[in-house]
Amino acid sequence: MKNKRNVLSSLIIMLAGVICFPVQAQQKNGTHRATFSGEWKLNKSKSELAGQFPVCIFGEGDRVFSKTMKITGYKGFLAVKVTSSSPEWPPAKTQEKLIFDGKERKATIFGHPRNESTARRSDDGQTMIVNSLKSFYTKGKEPDVKVKEVWKLINDGKSMSVQVNAGKDVRKLVYDRQ
């Protein structure tokens, strides 16, 4: 009698496994989030660097002038290390966090608050959008420039495009994964 129960129990477990495993395999996973983590190098030949991006707004170490980026992904934020240069200064290295909690973050450059940013991912998880308000000081006035960066993985994740919109100026940067 015990053998019949054992055999019956074993058959029920095997039948449940045969039915459940294929059903679970067919279920879709949650939204796949693009991973921007890695080391990236600017591909000048694929980038559109035109535009009158004022250096006084962006300053040393800004992503707009970055030649390389090292991005490390964590739960809820990205750590971005940038090496930038411009004809007006030697290479500068900076590090910042892009945090996906919807709160505005302030950055200080040269001892003055210069940048307020928010970062978010698109609903499909394939695009990252960074909105910034950049300030600079001229003759006692504080004009502001709104900057929107749209980051996307392209080329099956081997490259990343970053479109930077600053007022009427647009810069399209393409980085290759190293």
TAVENPE-V504438 format. One record per residue. N is the residue number from 1. BURIAL is I if it has 16 or more other ideal C-beta (glycine too) atoms within 10 Angstrom, else O. Layout:
# TAVENPE-V504438
n->{N | N}
burial->{BURIAL | BURIAL}
This chain:
# TAVENPE-V504438
n->{1 | 2 | 3 | 4 | 5 | 6 | 7 | 8 | 9 | 10 | 11 | 12 | 13 | 14 | 15 | 16 | 17 | 18 | 19 | 20 | 21 | 22 | 23 | 24 | 25 | 26 | 27 | 28 | 29 | 30 | 31 | 32 | 33 | 34 | 35 | 36 | 37 | 38 | 39 | 40 | 41 | 42 | 43 | 44 | 45 | 46 | 47 | 48 | 49 | 50 | 51 | 52 | 53 | 54 | 55 | 56 | 57 | 58 | 59 | 60 | 61 | 62 | 63 | 64 | 65 | 66 | 67 | 68 | 69 | 70 | 71 | 72 | 73 | 74 | 75 | 76 | 77 | 78 | 79 | 80 | 81 | 82 | 83 | 84 | 85 | 86 | 87 | 88 | 89 | 90 | 91 | 92 | 93 | 94 | 95 | 96 | 97 | 98 | 99 | 100 | 101 | 102 | 103 | 104 | 105 | 106 | 107 | 108 | 109 | 110 | 111 | 112 | 113 | 114 | 115 | 116 | 117 | 118 | 119 | 120 | 121 | 122 | 123 | 124 | 125 | 126 | 127 | 128 | 129 | 130 | 131 | 132 | 133 | 134 | 135 | 136 | 137 | 138 | 139 | 140 | 141 | 142 | 143 | 144 | 145 | 146 | 147 | 148 | 149 | 150 | 151 | 152 | 153 | 154 | 155 | 156 | 157 | 158 | 159 | 160 | 161 | 162 | 163 | 164 | 165 | 166 | 167 | 168 | 169 | 170 | 171 | 172 | 173 | 174 | 175 | 176 | 177 | 178}
burial->{O | O | O | O | O | O | O | O | O | O | O | O | O | O | O | O | O | O | O | O | O | O | O | O | O | O | O | O | O | O | O | O | O | I | O | I | O | O | O | I | O | I | O | O | O | O | O | O | O | O | I | O | I | O | O | O | I | I | I | I | I | I | I | I | I | I | O | I | I | I | I | O | O | O | O | O | O | I | O | I | I | I | I | I | O | I | O | O | O | O | O | I | O | I | O | I | O | I | I | O | O | O | O | O | O | O | I | O | I | O | O | O | O | I | I | O | I | I | I | O | I | O | O | O | O | O | O | I | O | I | O | I | O | I | O | I | O | O | O | O | O | O | O | O | I | O | I | O | I | O | I | I | I | O | O | O | O | O | I | I | I | I | O | I | I | I | O | O | O | O | I | I | I | I | I | O | O | O}
